[in-house]
Amino acid sequence: MMGYPHEALHREIAFLAYYLHWDYATLLNLEHGERRRWCAETSAINRQAGGEAGGPRSLEDF
């Protein structure tokens, strides 16, 4: 059985920490589906708001 790729996990945690300023333990304790949902919601809000100048707008840009 393969686990979730570490690269993807680190990218998701970095993305949420960057935008939501949540601590590492909180982000790491999120279930996979819940963490992905927070990434999707944060990406959608950031796209609608126009993103930060020069910053990533979505998880895919991170």
Secondary structure, 3 states (H helix, E strand, C coil): CCCCCHHHHHHHHHHHHHHHCCCHHHHHCCCHHHHHHHHHHHHHHHHHHCCCCCCCCCHHHC
